[in-house]
């Protein structure tokens, strides 16, 4: 069990053959073992010290992969687990295949190097088998997509705070590390919300280290012949044309996220299939912010802030990547032109 490391309670319910697999993908593909640390120590270290777990520990912690499924991705399943002191955690199990194991390794390698209050904290991992396992802190308020489009809501000040927090996380990835990290899949469903509705950027399965990355990885070929990182409605058109992701690809996706927060609409309209950028871009370019603003906000918003966010969003989704702002510029504009209060961790970082 996890009593020794103080980790989980959130687990993954495995697919039928999950516990029957052999030892493929074992020691030869594992990273150097991490020193065991408890949850309390990991929190003091900013979440950077994740514990390496044995497969038997994962099975025990997840009750044989029978815990409730709380999320699904294209190639992974996330389960709820109980942590000590009545806390919750999240266990993400990647599907088994050589290609997907490489994606798991990429995500793990990136996550092990990240420490930021608005990037989801990795508590532990297991890479003994083909099914890679990642254990994260649990975000009790789900993700931003659910909150905006699933019947929930966010007040204006919280929307601006979330935007500022995601921007700070991206600035850290782009400018606070050497080499830089390109996230590659910024979208509302990859922004988790904790108990205080503070943002936690997650899902680094498309992440690449370096100032640019070929979208389909190694192998060459035409851009259209490779799997392009990102999600519909959020993908930088320049990336689709060139097949090369850069920091400005993340900036474009963040601009779409700003438009979602502003309008309350999804990145791609379910009824028409139209992209949000195309639907609201012309009106925002004409300064008609009130015409596209989320009606759920009523009069409870700051018009000057909304105009500033709209202008910033349009700069981020501009056609020419060279003319888009950097994430450092985005953070500066949000700090100067909005008044949303940051989280406790934000204020601690700034003090």
Secondary structure, DSSP 8 states (H G I E B T S, - for coil): -GGGTT---B-----TTTTT--STT-GGG---------HHHHHHTTT---EE--HHHHHHHTTTTTS-EEEE-SSEEEEEEEEGGGEEEEEEEE--SHHHHHHHHHHHHHHTT---TTB--EEEEE-SSSS-EEEEE--TT-BHHHHHHSS----HHHHHHHHHHHHHHHHHHHHSSSS-EE-----GGGEEE-TT--EEE---TT-EESSEEETT-TT---GGGS---S-TTTS-HHHHHH-EEEHHHHHHHHHHHHHHHHH---SB-TTT--BHHHHHHHHHHTT-HHHHS-GGGTT-S-HHHHHHHHHHHHHHT-S-GGGS--HHHHHHHHHHH------HHHHHHH-
